[in-house]
Structures are given as C-alpha cells and as structure tokens.
Amino acid sequence: MYKKIFFPLLTLFLFACSWTLADDSILEVDLKPISKDTPIFTRSQEAENGVKYSLKMIKVSNEPKIKTPPATDAVVLYYGQVKLGFPANEYGVLIDFEGKDRQIWVDPKADGNFAAAPPVQIFKSDRYSAGNVFYAPTPISFQIGYTLGDHDYQVPVQFDLNYLFISRTSRDDVFYLINRTWFYGEITLDGEEIYFGLVDTHDNGTYNDPNDLIFVGRDSDLNFTAKTGQRVKSFTSLKSKTKVHYKINYSYCPEKLILTKDEH
C-alpha cells in the first residue's frame, strides 16, 4: 500500500520540480508605457526633428479614408498619414486652419474615425518668407497595434508635434513627429532588482529596431543616463550578480521582454 502511494507521489514531485526548473529558465518582463521623463540619449542630426510626413489640402467630403469626420465647420483641411506599429499601419491626421482655434485631430485606431480622439490645439511659432511654422504643446496619442507571435496587442503611444510647416504656395507642407513614450519593466535576478527602459529612436512606434535603445539599471529611481543606453542589436544578453547569463529576446516588444537562461 505504501509503495502504491509513494511512487506516484514521487513521480508527481519530480515532474513538478522539472517543470519549475524549466519555467525558471525562461523569464518574462512585462513592459508598461511611460510618457514622461524619457531616458537621456543623443539623437543624430538627421533624426533631430523626428520623422517627416507630407500634408495635402483636401475636402472632407471627398476623402474616402475619413469614415467619421471631426467636429469642425471647416470645408478644407490638411490631411496626412502616419505609419506606426508592426506591421506598420496608416493613421490619418487632419489639421484645421480655418477655425478660430487651429486644431489637429488624429485617427487613433487607424479606422477612419476622427471623432474618437479630442482635438489638440496648435500654435504658430515662427514666420518665414516661404511660410509659417507651428507646433503643438500637447502630445498626440495613437492606439498602436502590434502582431506579436500568435496574438495582437495594442497600447497607447504619445508623440510630440514640434514642427509643422505650411508653405505659402500650398506645396511641400510637412510635419514631424517625435515619439515621447518609452517602456519600463523590472525583474528580480538572484535577489537583485534590475530595471529596463526601451526607447524608440526611429519614431516609428516600434521598440525592437536594431538601433532602438535599451537602458539597464540597478537603481529604483529610474534615473537612466545616456551611458546606460545600448543598441538593441548589440545588447543581446544580461549577466546577473552571480554571473548567470540570460539571452534577451525582443520579439514581443513592447508587450514584454523574454529572458532565457544560457546554459552553456
């Protein structure tokens, strides 16, 4: 009787232990969006203004991509498209220069519904002989979608509109967007808290491009500095304080980081 009970329990115990060991060899770091206090890093001169997008004048009633127009009496608006996420999706942008308040709307879910997001006011910053420059002090939000493995994931990401140029000839009208949202995660390895920050340096709404940055710190104040930032393509493993190595998988960013214990 004893053997009949003991051996099944022993088998169950060994199975549970092996499952635990296997589970501990793969760790997931959940990531959450942070839209302020971006980790410090230096942009290249080419990327200083962000990503450039073109604008064109349209009549709202003649644009098939506008399923639900915003609340405006303007007949003519400026229209542009922003490519974000993975796979890249096109998010519409509308700007009203006819009203008392100059405003910008975005299509936050890329479904043609411009009434789904409140307008953001824009202001003139400079005037040139060739045209006018505007900016928006309030960030613009998109609900960016990602296909990660076998499921879809969406998360809000904010962008700064720090440069918008409208020419006097109604040609070469452009605006620039800079991603202000970074992602934060933390994990405990060998009793030590390790903190991560992921930054989209390409301003395309993804966080695993080769030149995107990962910041790693051991201080809970999250005061990431430029020295702690490394390119995603070169930072592929992490060493714990007991010198255990973990490989880093960015395939599921910005939902999570996956750390796999290197047994070699």
N, C-alpha and C positions, 0 to 999 in steps of 0.2 A: 504493500500500500504506500509505504514511504517513497519507494522508488518511482511509483506511478505519479506521485505528486511532485517529487523533487526534480526529476529530469525535464518535465515540461516547463516548470518554473525557471530552471537553469537556462533552458533554451530561450525562453522569453527574455530573460535578463541579458543574455549575451546579444540577442538581437537588438534590444533597446540600447545597449552600450554601443554597438556598431553603428546604429542609426544616429546616436548622439554625436559620435566622433565624426561621422560623415557630414552631419549638419553643421558642426563647428568648423569644418574646413571651408565652408562657403558662407560668407557673411554679407549681409545686405545693409547698406547705409541709406536710409530714407533721406530724401532731399526736399527742402521746402524753400519757396521763393522769398527773397529779401529784396525790397525795392528802395533801400537807402543804405548809406554808409558802405558804398561799394569798395571792395578791396582795392588797394592802390596798385596801379600798373601804368606803364607808359604806352600810349598809342603811337603808332607810326604816323608820319606826317600825312601819308595818303589817307589814313583812316581817322584823322583828327575830327572831322565833321560827321562821321558815321557813314551810312550807306545812302547813296544818291538815288532819288526817284523822280521820274518825269511827271508833269502835270499838263492837263489839257482842258480847255473850256468845253463844257457840254450843256445841253438842255436836259434837265432831269427826266422829262417825259420820253426822251428819245434814247435813253441808256438802258438796255435790257438787263444789265447786271445789277441795277438798283431795283430790288423787289419791293422794299418798303422805304420810301424817301424820308429824310429827317423833317422835323417841324421847321420849315422855313418858307418865306414867301418869294424867295429868290427864284428867278426863272433860269438864270445861267449860273452854274457853279464850276469850280475847278475840280477835276477828278484825277486820281492817281491810284496805282495798285502797288501793294507792298507784299513781297514774298517772304514768308516766315514758316518755320517749323520743319518737320521731317515726316513724310515727304513734303516739300515746300508747297504751301497753299497761298492763294492770292487773296489779300484782304483789301477791300476798297477804302479809299479816303476821299472825302468831299470837303471843299472849303468854300465858304460864303463870304464874298467881299462886297455884296450889295447892301446888306443889312446895317443897322446902326452899330451892332457889335459884330466884328469879324469873328467867325467861328469855324471850327473844324470838327467833322464827325468821322468816325471810323466804323467799318463793318466788322465788329469784334469777333464774330464767329465765321466769317467768310461765307455767309449765306445770303448776302444781299439785303440784310435788314439793318438799315442805318438808324432806325428808331430805337434799337436795342441798347444804345450807349448814349449817355448825355453829351452835349457838345462841350468842346473846350475852346475857350476864348484865346485868340491870338492877337499879338500887338506888333506895331511897326517899331523896328529898332534902328534902321538906317535908311537913308535915301541916297541913291546914286543917280547919275545922269541916265543910266541904262535901265533903271528900275528901282523897286523897293524890296527891302529885306524885312522879314517878320520872324517872330519866334513865339512859342507857347510856354509860359511858366509852369503850367500844369502838365504832368506827364500824360501820355496817351496809352490806353490799355487795350491789349488784344488777348483773346482767349485762344492760345496757340495749341494746335493739335500735333500729336506725335504718334506714329505707329511703332510700338516697341515690342518686338517679338511677336506674340500672338494676340496682343490687345492694343487698343487705342487709349491714349492718355491726353488729357487737356489740362492746361494750367494757365493762370493769368500772368502776363508779362508786360511790364511797362517800358515805354520808350520816351525819350526826350526829343522834342522838336525844337532844335536850337537854331535852325537856319532854314528859311523858306524864301526863295527869290522869285518875284513876279516882274517880268520884263515889260517895258513899255510897248514892245512890238508883239506881245502875246505869244512869243516863241521862246524856247529854252527856259520855260518855267520849271523850277525844280524845288525839291525839299529834301532834307537829310534827317534821318532818324538814328539815334544812338540808344542802344539797349542799356537801361539802368537797373534791371533786375538780375541779381545773381542768386545762386542756390547754395544753401548751407546744410551740412549734415555732420553728425558726430557718431563716434563708436568707441567702445572700450576694448583695448587690446592689452592683454597681460596686466590688467589693473590700471592701465593708463588711458586717460581720455584723450582722444585725437579728434581734431576739428577740421572740417573740409569746407572750402569755398570754391565754387565753379563760376567762371566768368566767360561770357560770350564776347570774344574780341572781334568777331566778324559781323556782329549786329544783325544776324540773320535768324535769331531765335533758337538756334541750336547750341548745345553745350559740349559737344564731343568732336568738333572740328580739330584737326591736328594742331593748329596754333591757338586754340582756346586755352585758357589758363586754369590750373588747379592750384589752390592755396592750401597748405597743410600747416596746422599749428597745434601746439600743446598748451595754449593759454586760453582759458574760457572767456576772456574779454573780447575775443574775435577781432583783435587788432591786427589783421593781416597786413603785412607790409609788402612792398614790391619785391624784396629779397626772397620772400617765401613763395612767390608765384613761379610755377614752372609750366612749360607747354605740355598739353595733354599727350602729344605724340612721344615725348621723351620721359614723362613720369608714368611708368607702367608698373612699378612695384613699390611696396611700402614695407619698411622694416620696423618691427615692434622693439620695445626696450630689451627684450630677451633675444633679440636678433632673429626672430622668426619672420620670414619673408612672405608677403602676400602680393599676388598679382592683382592688378586693378583692371576691371572691365567697365568701359564707359558706354557700352551698347544701350543701356537703359536710362541714360541721362536724358532729361533732367528729373526723372522719377526717382532714380536710385543709382548708387554705385554698388558694384559687386566685387567683393574681395575674396580671392581664392587662395588658400594656403599653399605655398610652394613646398612640396615635399622633397624636392631634390636638394 
